[in-house]
Amino acid sequence: MSAIPFDNIYIILAFSVALLAIGIYALTTKQNMIKFLIAIELLLDAGHLNFIAFSNIFSTGVVVDPLPHAVVILSICVGGCVAGVALALIIQAYRIHATLNSRRLNQLKY
């Protein structure tokens, strides 16, 4: 496994910033809980890309350290499990209250 050239790393970092911006925009403007979940997954993916890109930037020598890659793979697996549980909770909320609007669900506690 060899290091990615610096030109490609800057493209990856730019793509990661774009994912971060889209995720923050969707998280702040949307009211649908499934869109919240998708926005959180976009933010996680942006973090994964940054982690991998910075591990390639700060690598010593020709060979890249495999530890950050293993951490990202583990994080993807855990994130998938969390997304599955969150989706199950969203489905149950829809079955009980017949809405996915987060503001409307928030008004139920009053």
N, C-alpha and C positions, 0 to 999 in steps of 0.2 A: 504494500500500500504506500504510494508516494504522495507527497504533499500536492495540493491543488495550486496552480500558479496564482500569483497575486491578482491578476486581472479578473480571473473567474471568481475569486473570493469577494471582490468588491461588487460583482454582479449578484452574488448570493446574498451579501449583506443588504444591498439595495432591495432585493426581492423580500428579504425578511422585514425590512422597515415598511415596505408596502403592505405586507400581511399584517403587521402590527397596526398600521393606520386603519386598514379595513376592519380589523377586529375591534378596535376601540370605537370606531364610528358606529359599527353595528351594535355594540354593547350599550352605547349611550343613547341611541336614537330609537331602537326597536323595542316593542312591548311584548312581542310573542316569545314565549319561553323556549320554543325550539330554536328560534333565531338567536336567543341568548346562548344556548348550548353550542351552536355552530360558531358564534363569535368567540366563545371561550376556547374552543378547539383551534380556531385560527391563531389566537394569542399563544397557545401552547406550541403550535407549529412554528411560529415566528421565534419563540425561545429556543426550540430545538435547532433550527437553522443557525441561529446566532452561536449556540454552544458548539456546534460542529465547525462553523467557519472560524471561530476564534481558536479552537483547538488546532486547526490547520495553520493559522497565522503564527501562533506561539510554539509550534513544534520545533524541536531541535534536530537538525540534520535532515536527512532525506525521508526517514520513516516517521509516520504520524503515530502518536500514542493511541492505542485502541480503547483506553479507558473512557474517554468522553463519548465515544461511539456506543459503548456498552451501556453507559448511563442513559443516553438518549433512547436506545432501544427499550430499556427497562421503563423509562418514563412514558414512552408511547404505549407500552402494554398496560401500565397502570392507568394512564389517561383513557384508554379504550374501555377498561372496566368501569371507571368512574362515569364515563359518558353513558354506558349501558344502564347503570343504576339511576343516573339522572333522568334518562329517557323513560325508564319504568315509572319513576315518580311523576314525571310530567304526564304520562298516559293516565295514571291514577287520578291526578288532579283534574284532568279533562273529563274522565268518566264521572267524577263526583260533582263537579261544578259546571261542566259543559262550556268551559272557556279556557283559552290559553293566554289571555291578556293578563300580564303581571300586575298592572295597576288595579284591575278589577278584582283579582285574587287578593291583593293587598288590602282592599277595602273590606274584605270579609271578616277581618279580625276586629273591626269596630262595632 
